[in-house]
């Protein structure tokens, strides 16, 4: 029996352990992918620490996967052997629930999450439902494309659904794993892009990424700074910090909206007046479906958006994960089997 190497979490809170397992066979409607790269995401913590309902162990994490189709199960017509594909957070849907009936697959009541509902990409091979696959354009190298399957689609989808138009002021809070992509997308979508960070240290980088202006939140109230610029049509909150987000609510312009993509467990303090005055809104945005992943990668290849990555061999998953969790990575870590 042919085998593969994988990095597996055997029990909650445990380290990633290198194991040798049989190469999985795709069931009907599923596809096997030979993994070329898998990004490490902060959300992989959910698997490692058992922070998501219904998890079963042992489990192989990883939902930023790029590789090639290695085998297809019965009933799969779209995908062919050798085709480059990606598998992101969205690992499949039921097609029958209310969300699926209106095409909102990312909010499927029975949604599968890659690396949680089934084994993910911290391995040499993985299997996934056919509807979870996204075609990868030729212009993207696999390791660079991997983070676009989560960090990329999350920021890209949020911005294109934000209601902002060309020339509108869009503030990207945080210049990190999500924010460095959000700045690039915002600038290339034609928004007047303002980067907001907690110090002056990332000013030069933000400018290089495409930001037109920069706000150092440690030097004064960032909400006031946005108001002096005319008020933000959209604030894309990428840093997982409710406390850092709160001052930006006062920086919204007419009909302004805060879109949260960086997840924190702490409550956000907001008054009704902050929302009613100016018809402001506060909302969250999940990543998206496989079609959204294709759109993200195609737009990235077309406009030159690129994730800043550090690569590690599969066996060094523990070191790569720790570097990401300690905020030492600049800005995404990627495993290359």
C-alpha positions as CSV (number, residue, x, y, z in Angstrom):
1,X,0.0,0.0,0.0
2,X,1.4,3.4,-1.0
3,X,1.9,5.8,1.9
4,X,2.4,9.5,2.5
5,X,3.9,11.7,5.1
6,X,1.6,14.1,7.1
7,X,1.7,16.3,10.2
8,X,-1.1,15.3,12.4
9,X,-2.7,16.5,15.7
10,X,-3.4,13.4,17.6
11,X,-5.1,15.1,20.6
12,X,-6.2,18.6,21.5
13,X,-3.3,20.8,22.6
14,X,-0.7,18.3,21.2
15,X,2.1,19.1,18.9
16,X,2.0,18.4,15.2
17,X,3.4,14.9,14.8
18,X,4.9,13.4,11.7
19,X,3.1,10.3,10.7
20,X,3.1,7.9,7.7
21,X,-0.4,7.1,6.5
22,X,-2.0,5.3,3.5
23,X,-2.5,7.7,0.6
24,X,-6.3,8.3,0.7
25,X,-8.6,7.3,-2.1
26,X,-11.3,9.7,-3.3
27,X,-14.9,8.7,-2.7
28,X,-17.6,9.4,-5.2
29,X,-17.7,13.2,-5.9
30,X,-14.3,13.7,-4.3
31,X,-10.9,14.5,-5.7
32,X,-7.4,13.6,-4.6
33,X,-4.8,16.4,-4.6
34,X,-1.0,16.0,-4.6
35,X,-0.1,18.9,-2.3
36,X,2.6,21.3,-3.5
37,X,2.1,23.9,-0.8
38,X,-0.1,24.5,2.2
39,X,-0.3,27.8,4.1
40,X,-0.4,28.0,7.9
41,X,-3.3,30.1,9.1
42,X,-4.1,31.5,12.6
43,X,-7.3,29.5,12.3
44,X,-5.4,26.3,12.4
45,X,-5.3,27.0,16.2
46,X,-8.9,25.8,16.2
47,X,-7.8,22.3,15.3
48,X,-4.7,22.3,17.5
49,X,-6.5,23.5,20.6
50,X,-9.9,21.9,19.9
51,X,-11.7,25.3,19.7
52,X,-14.3,24.4,17.1
53,X,-17.4,22.2,17.7
54,X,-17.5,18.7,16.4
55,X,-13.8,18.2,15.8
56,X,-12.6,14.6,15.7
57,X,-9.1,13.4,16.3
58,X,-6.6,12.6,15.1
59,X,-6.8,15.4,12.5
60,X,-4.5,16.8,9.8
61,X,-5.0,20.6,9.6
62,X,-4.5,22.9,6.6
63,X,-6.9,24.9,4.5
64,X,-4.7,27.0,2.2
65,X,-3.8,24.1,-0.1
66,X,-2.4,24.3,-3.7
67,X,-1.5,21.2,-5.7
68,X,-2.4,19.1,-8.7
69,X,-5.3,16.7,-9.2
70,X,-3.9,13.2,-8.7
71,X,-7.1,11.1,-8.9
72,X,-10.9,11.7,-9.3
73,X,-13.7,9.8,-7.8
74,X,-16.8,8.6,-9.6
75,X,-19.2,11.3,-10.8
76,X,-16.6,14.0,-11.0
77,X,-16.7,15.7,-14.4
78,X,-15.0,19.1,-14.1
79,X,-11.6,18.2,-12.8
80,X,-8.9,16.3,-14.6
81,X,-5.7,14.6,-13.6
82,X,-2.7,17.0,-13.6
83,X,-4.8,20.2,-13.2
84,X,-3.5,22.7,-10.7
85,X,-6.1,23.4,-8.0
86,X,-6.5,25.0,-4.7
87,X,-8.6,24.1,-1.6
88,X,-9.5,26.8,0.9
89,X,-11.4,27.2,4.1
90,X,-14.7,26.3,2.4
91,X,-14.5,22.6,2.0
92,X,-17.9,21.9,0.4
93,X,-21.6,22.5,0.8
94,X,-24.9,20.6,0.8
95,X,-26.6,22.3,-2.3
96,X,-30.0,22.0,-0.5
97,X,-30.2,24.4,2.4
98,X,-31.6,27.9,2.1
99,X,-28.2,29.5,1.7
100,X,-27.2,27.1,-1.0
101,X,-30.5,27.6,-2.8
102,X,-29.6,31.3,-3.2
103,X,-26.0,30.6,-4.1
104,X,-24.5,31.6,-0.8
105,X,-22.4,28.5,-0.4
106,X,-20.1,30.1,2.2
107,X,-23.0,30.2,4.6
108,X,-24.2,26.7,3.9
109,X,-25.9,25.2,7.0
110,X,-23.9,22.0,6.4
111,X,-20.7,23.6,5.3
112,X,-17.6,21.5,5.5
113,X,-14.4,23.2,6.6
114,X,-11.1,21.9,5.1
115,X,-8.8,20.6,7.8
116,X,-11.7,20.3,10.3
117,X,-14.5,18.3,8.7
118,X,-11.9,16.2,6.9
119,X,-8.1,16.1,6.8
120,X,-6.3,19.1,5.2
121,X,-3.1,20.0,3.5
122,X,-0.4,19.4,6.1
123,X,0.4,16.3,4.1
124,X,1.7,15.1,0.8
125,X,-1.8,14.2,-0.4
126,X,-5.4,15.0,0.6
127,X,-8.9,14.4,-0.7
128,X,-11.7,17.0,-0.9
129,X,-15.2,17.3,-2.4
130,X,-15.1,18.4,-6.0
131,X,-17.1,21.6,-5.3
132,X,-14.3,22.7,-2.9
133,X,-11.7,23.0,-5.6
134,X,-10.6,26.2,-7.3
135,X,-8.6,26.4,-10.5
136,X,-5.2,28.0,-10.0
137,X,-4.0,30.4,-12.8
138,X,-0.7,29.7,-14.5
139,X,0.7,33.1,-13.4
140,X,0.8,32.1,-9.7
141,X,3.5,29.9,-8.1
142,X,2.1,27.4,-5.7
143,X,3.7,28.6,-2.5
144,X,2.7,32.2,-3.2
145,X,-0.8,31.2,-4.2
146,X,-1.5,29.1,-1.0
147,X,-2.3,32.1,1.4
148,X,-4.7,33.5,-1.2
149,X,-7.0,30.5,-0.4
150,X,-7.8,32.1,3.0
151,X,-6.2,35.4,3.8
152,X,-6.5,36.4,0.1
153,X,-10.1,35.5,-0.5
154,X,-11.2,36.9,2.9
155,X,-9.9,40.4,2.2
156,X,-10.6,40.4,-1.5
157,X,-14.2,39.3,-1.0
158,X,-14.9,41.7,1.9
159,X,-13.6,44.6,-0.2
160,X,-15.5,43.8,-3.4
161,X,-18.7,43.4,-1.4
162,X,-18.1,46.5,0.8
163,X,-20.1,49.0,-1.2
164,X,-17.1,51.2,-1.8
165,X,-16.5,52.6,-5.2
166,X,-13.4,53.9,-7.1
167,X,-11.9,56.9,-5.3
168,X,-13.7,56.1,-2.0
169,X,-11.6,56.3,1.1
170,X,-10.9,52.8,2.4
171,X,-8.9,52.2,5.6
172,X,-7.2,48.9,6.2
173,X,-6.6,48.4,9.9
174,X,-3.5,46.2,10.5
175,X,-0.5,45.6,8.3
176,X,0.0,41.9,8.9
177,X,-1.0,38.6,7.4
178,X,-4.4,39.8,6.3
179,X,-3.7,43.5,6.1
180,X,-0.7,43.4,3.8
181,X,-3.0,41.7,1.2
182,X,-6.0,44.0,2.0
183,X,-3.9,47.0,1.2
184,X,-2.8,45.6,-2.1
185,X,-6.4,44.7,-3.1
186,X,-7.8,48.1,-2.0
187,X,-5.3,50.0,-4.0
188,X,-5.7,47.9,-7.1
189,X,-9.5,48.2,-6.9
190,X,-9.1,51.9,-7.2
191,X,-9.8,53.0,-3.6
192,X,-8.1,55.8,-1.8
193,X,-6.2,53.4,0.5
194,X,-5.2,54.3,4.0
195,X,-3.2,51.9,6.1
196,X,-3.7,52.0,9.9
197,X,-1.2,50.5,12.2
198,X,-0.2,50.6,15.9
199,X,3.1,52.3,15.3
200,X,5.1,54.1,12.6
201,X,7.2,51.0,11.9
202,X,5.2,49.8,8.9
203,X,4.8,53.1,7.1
204,X,7.3,52.4,4.4
205,X,6.0,48.9,3.8
206,X,2.4,50.1,3.6
207,X,3.4,52.6,1.0
208,X,5.3,50.0,-1.0
209,X,2.2,47.8,-0.9
210,X,0.1,50.6,-2.4
211,X,-1.3,52.6,0.5
212,X,-1.8,56.3,-0.4
213,X,-1.7,57.4,3.2
214,X,-0.7,56.0,6.6
215,X,-2.1,56.5,10.1
216,X,0.0,55.7,13.2
217,X,-2.6,54.9,15.8
218,X,-0.1,55.3,18.6
219,X,0.4,59.0,17.7
220,X,-3.2,60.0,18.2
221,X,-6.8,59.0,17.7
222,X,-7.1,57.1,14.4
223,X,-10.8,57.9,14.1
224,X,-10.1,61.6,14.3
225,X,-7.3,61.2,11.7
226,X,-9.8,59.5,9.3
227,X,-12.4,62.3,9.8
228,X,-9.7,64.9,8.9
229,X,-9.3,62.9,5.6
230,X,-13.1,63.1,5.0
231,X,-14.3,60.0,6.8
232,X,-13.9,56.4,5.6
233,X,-16.4,54.7,3.3
234,X,-15.1,51.4,4.6
235,X,-12.8,50.3,7.4
236,X,-11.4,46.8,6.7
237,X,-10.5,45.4,10.2
238,X,-7.9,42.8,9.7
239,X,-6.1,42.8,13.1
240,X,-7.7,40.5,15.6
241,X,-8.1,43.2,18.2
242,X,-11.5,44.6,19.3
243,X,-9.8,47.3,21.3
244,X,-7.8,48.6,18.3
245,X,-11.0,48.6,16.2
246,X,-13.2,50.6,18.5
247,X,-11.7,54.1,17.8
248,X,-12.1,53.6,14.0
249,X,-15.9,53.5,14.4
250,X,-15.7,57.3,14.9
251,X,-13.7,57.6,11.7
252,X,-16.5,56.5,9.4
253,X,-17.9,58.9,6.8
254,X,-21.5,59.1,5.5
255,X,-22.9,55.6,5.1
256,X,-19.6,54.2,6.3
257,X,-19.1,50.6,7.1
258,X,-16.7,48.6,9.3
259,X,-16.0,45.1,7.9
260,X,-14.4,42.7,10.3
261,X,-12.3,39.9,8.9
262,X,-9.7,39.6,11.8
263,X,-11.4,37.6,14.5
264,X,-11.1,38.4,18.2
265,X,-13.1,36.8,21.0
266,X,-13.4,40.1,23.0
267,X,-16.6,42.2,22.7
268,X,-16.7,45.4,20.7
269,X,-17.9,48.5,22.5
270,X,-20.2,50.5,20.2
271,X,-23.1,52.9,21.0
272,X,-26.3,53.1,19.0
273,X,-25.6,56.7,18.2
274,X,-22.3,55.7,16.5
275,X,-24.3,53.6,14.1
276,X,-27.4,55.7,13.6
277,X,-25.6,59.0,13.0
278,X,-24.4,58.8,9.4
279,X,-26.2,55.5,8.8
280,X,-23.1,53.5,9.8
281,X,-22.8,49.8,10.0
282,X,-20.7,47.1,11.6
283,X,-20.5,43.7,10.0
284,X,-18.4,40.6,9.7
285,X,-17.3,38.8,6.5
286,X,-16.4,35.1,6.1
287,X,-14.0,34.0,3.4
288,X,-16.1,32.6,0.5
289,X,-16.7,29.7,-1.8
290,X,-14.3,28.0,-4.3
291,X,-15.5,30.4,-7.0
292,X,-14.5,33.3,-4.8
293,X,-11.1,31.7,-4.5
294,X,-10.8,31.5,-8.3
295,X,-11.8,35.2,-8.6
296,X,-9.2,36.1,-5.9
297,X,-6.4,34.2,-7.6
298,X,-7.2,35.5,-11.1
299,X,-7.4,39.1,-9.8
300,X,-4.1,38.6,-8.0
301,X,-2.4,37.3,-11.1
302,X,-3.8,40.0,-13.2
303,X,-2.9,42.9,-11.0
304,X,0.3,41.6,-9.3
305,X,-1.0,41.2,-5.8
306,X,1.4,38.9,-4.0
307,X,1.5,37.4,-0.5
308,X,4.7,37.9,1.4
309,X,5.7,34.4,2.6
310,X,8.2,32.3,4.4
311,X,8.4,28.6,3.4
312,X,9.2,25.6,5.6
313,X,9.5,21.9,4.9
314,X,6.5,19.8,6.0
315,X,8.5,18.3,8.9
316,X,9.0,21.8,10.4
317,X,5.3,22.5,10.8
318,X,5.7,23.0,14.6
319,X,8.4,25.7,14.0
320,X,6.4,27.4,11.3
321,X,3.2,27.4,13.3
322,X,5.0,28.9,16.4
323,X,6.6,31.6,14.2
324,X,3.1,32.5,12.9
325,X,1.5,32.5,16.4
326,X,4.3,34.6,17.9
327,X,3.8,37.2,15.1
328,X,7.3,36.8,13.9
329,X,6.5,35.7,10.3
330,X,6.5,38.3,7.6
331,X,3.7,37.7,6.8
332,X,2.5,34.2,5.9
333,X,4.1,30.8,6.6
334,X,3.8,28.1,4.0
335,X,4.6,24.4,4.2
336,X,6.2,22.8,1.1
337,X,6.1,19.0,1.2
